[in-house]
Amino acid sequence: MRPFPRDLYTALEEMKKSELVYNTLGKHSFKVFIKAKTDEWLDFNEQVHSWEINNYLRY
């Protein structure tokens, strides 16, 4: 059994390979979903999160 993806980016990379998801959503919805979630991931990675502040900047 393969482990679940550890982050959204890895999940999206796996989803792009899925014929089941592609066929279920259809070409247009599949492309829109992948684009929206990719943009979400990119936006998330540009943020400084509280965990980073608490662990790296507390001194």
C-alpha positions as CSV (number, residue, x, y, z in Angstrom):
1,M,0.0,0.0,0.0
2,R,1.4,3.4,-1.0
3,P,1.4,6.2,1.6
4,F,-0.8,9.3,1.1
5,P,0.9,12.3,-0.3
6,R,2.5,14.5,2.4
7,D,1.5,17.9,0.8
8,L,-0.9,19.4,-1.7
9,Y,1.8,19.7,-4.4
10,T,2.5,16.0,-4.3
11,A,-1.2,15.1,-4.3
12,L,-1.7,17.3,-7.3
13,E,1.2,15.6,-9.2
14,E,-0.4,12.2,-8.5
15,M,-3.9,13.5,-9.4
16,K,-2.6,14.7,-12.8
17,K,-1.8,11.0,-13.6
18,S,-5.3,9.7,-12.6
19,E,-7.5,8.7,-15.5
20,L,-10.3,8.0,-13.0
21,V,-10.3,11.6,-11.8
22,Y,-9.9,13.0,-15.3
23,N,-12.8,10.9,-16.6
24,T,-15.0,11.6,-13.6
25,L,-14.5,15.4,-13.7
26,G,-14.2,15.8,-17.4
27,K,-11.5,17.7,-19.3
28,H,-12.6,21.2,-18.4
29,S,-13.3,20.7,-14.7
30,F,-10.1,18.7,-14.3
31,K,-8.0,21.4,-15.8
32,V,-9.7,24.2,-13.8
33,F,-9.4,22.2,-10.5
34,I,-5.7,21.4,-11.1
35,K,-5.0,25.1,-11.9
36,A,-6.9,26.4,-8.9
37,K,-5.2,24.0,-6.4
38,T,-1.8,24.7,-8.0
39,D,-2.4,28.4,-7.5
40,E,-3.4,27.7,-3.9
41,W,-0.2,25.8,-3.3
42,L,1.9,28.5,-4.8
43,D,0.2,31.2,-2.7
44,F,0.6,29.1,0.5
45,N,4.3,28.7,-0.1
46,E,4.8,32.4,-0.4
47,Q,3.4,33.0,3.1
48,V,5.3,33.0,6.4
49,H,3.3,30.8,8.8
50,S,3.0,31.0,12.6
51,W,4.9,27.8,13.0
52,E,7.9,29.2,11.2
53,I,7.8,32.4,13.2
54,N,7.5,30.5,16.5
55,N,10.3,28.0,15.7
56,Y,12.8,30.1,13.7
57,L,12.3,33.7,15.0
58,R,11.7,33.3,18.7
59,Y,15.2,34.3,19.8
